[in-house]
Amino acid sequence: MWWLYIPLVVIGLLLLLFLAVVLLGRYKNGALLRPVIARLSRIGFMRRFFTRVSTAAIERQNPELASALKKINPVASNPNPQAVQKAMSRLTPAERRAYMEAAGEQGTVPDSANLQMRRQAERMQQQARGGRPGGGSSASRKRKRR
């Protein structure tokens, strides 16, 4: 007769675990939940689950950013600047703007390998803000090149 309580105990424990996750997520915008998620992400199926959930959330909130991330992710682990630039050139202006805004919010604007890459990143950021792509007059650009 005591074995009838086993499903109730399991359901109760799962409910308590879910409640703990919700409370940790609400406290300080999930600051205490992040280390737990990082630990759980070491497990393969949990990492895939978290990736799928976060991708679905991004797709709902910002579809342009989601499509930009799909195009950038295959080369994100590759430190080759040419591959990153090639992936960035495939983005539409709306996707580029969404990606640069997201990178700016996180403070992780992609590192540029050389001066040319840095200048191109600055131009893309300026275009995303609505400024002129050249930045200044032609005379000032000639002076800078010397």
N, C-alpha and C positions, 0 to 999 in steps of 0.2 A: 504494500500500500504506500510506503514511503517513496517508491520510485515514480509515483505520479507527480511529485513535486519537482523532479529534475527539470522538466521543460519550463516550469515557472521560474525556477532559479536561473536558468540560462537566459531566458527572456529578460528577467529583472537585471541581471548583470550587463547584458547588452544595452538595456535602457540607461543604466547608470553610466556606462562608458560613453554613450552618445551624449548624455547630459553634460558629462565632464568636458567632452570635446567642444560642445557648444559654448559652455561657460569660458573655457580657455580662449576660444575664438573671439568672444565679446570683450574680454578684459584687455585693455590697452591695445585694441585693434589687432589682437592675435599675437602679441609679443611673446607670450608664454607658449603658444601653440607652434610657433615656427621651429623650435628645436625638436619638438616631437615629430613634426612632419619631416624634418630633415633626417631624423633617425629612421623613420618608417620608409623613407624614399630609398634607402639602401636595399630594400627588398624589391626584387624585380617587378612583381605584379603590382605592388603598391605604387612604385614609381610610374608605371604605365597608367594606373588609375588616376593619380594626381595630375599627370600630364593631360590626360583626356578631360578631366574635370576643369582644369584651368583653361585649356584651349576652348572648351565649350563656353565658359564664362566670358572669355575675351571675344569670341565670335558674336555673342549676344550684345555685348557692350559696344564694341568697336570693330565692325566687320573689315574695315580697311586695314587696321592693325593686324588682325588675324591673318589676312591674306599676305601681308608683308612678312609676317613671321614665318609663314609656310615657305615663302620664297627664300628667306634669309637663313633659316635653320640648317639646311644642308651644308652650308659653308661656315656656320658660326663656330664650329670647333676647329676649323682650318685657319691657322694664323697667316695664311698667304694673302697679302693685301690685294693682289690682282683678282683673286677669286671673290673676295668681299666686294670689291668695286664692281665686278661683273654682276654679282647678285643685286647690288644696289641699283645698277643701271636698268635692271629688269623691272623695277618697281614703277608703278604709275605715280603721277604727282600726288594724288590723294594718299596712296599707300606710303610714299616717302615722307609726307607731312605727318601722318599718324605715327610712323616709326620714329621720326626725329622727336616728336613731342613726347612719346613714351620714353625714349632714351634720355631726353632732357629731364623728365620728371624723376627718373631713377638716378640721374647723375652719372650715367654710364654711356656717354657719347662714345661711339666707336673710336678706338685709338687709331691714329693714322701713322703709317710707317714713315712717311717722308713729308716734305714741305708741300709737294703737289697734292698729296692726299688730304692734308690738313686744309689747304685752300679750297679744295673741292667740297669738303665737309662743311666748311664755313659758308660757301656759296649755297649749298643745299639748305642749310639752316636759315640763311637769310631769305631764300626763296619761300621757304615754308612760313616765315613770318610775314611775307608779302612785300619785302623790300626788293630793290633792284638787284639783279644778279651780279652786276659789275662792282657795285659797292661805291664807286666814286667816279671822278672825272677821268678821262683818258690820260690827261697830263700827269695826274698823280700815279696812275698805274705805270706809266713809262718811267717815272722816277724810281719807283719801287723795284723795277726789274734791273736797273743798272747795278 
